[in-house]
């Protein structure tokens, strides 16, 4: 997992990847609408996205 800096998300309306909190729970699913209110709440959390390598390893195992 790679840590996401919230400023990367400003101006985006949708993302092509899921976002996770520090416990690994999905807090945003790719393709959903991304509101500015949601982005503001992320300032108070550690937010992560799956690395390309780790997500491709998951696909190979399935």
N, C-alpha and C positions, 0 to 999 in steps of 0.2 A: 504494500500500500504506500501511496505517496501523499504527503500532506498537501492540502490545497490552501493557498492563500486567498482569502475572501475577495481581495481586489481583483483576482483573476475572473471572478464571476460578474462583476459590475458591468452592466450593459448587455448581458446575455439574456435571451428570452427562453432558451431551452439548452440543455446540455446533452452531449452524446455519451455520457457515462453516468453511473450511479455515484452518489455521495454517501459516505459512511461516517458514523460518529466514532469516538475512541473505543467503544465496546464492540465495534464491528457491525452494528445495526445499520441497515439502509435508512437514511433520512431523506433521500431524494432519489427517485427512479428516473433513469434517462428518458428524455422525451417529454416529461411533464412540464407544465408552465412553471417558470422560475420568476417569482415575484420579488420585488425590492424589499418587501417586509420580511420575507424568508431569508434573503441575503443578510439583512440587518441582524437577524437572530443568530446567524452563523458566526458573527463577530465574537460571541461569547462561548463558542465551542471549538474543539479541535476537529477539523473536518479532513477526511481522506478520500482518495479515489483509488481504484485498483490500478496497479501498474500493468502495462501491456504484457510483460513477462509472466506475472502471476495469473492474469486472467487467461492467457493462452495455456498455461499449465493446467488450470481448472478444466478448460475445454478438452484437453487431451485425456484427462482422467475419466471423463464421462463417457 
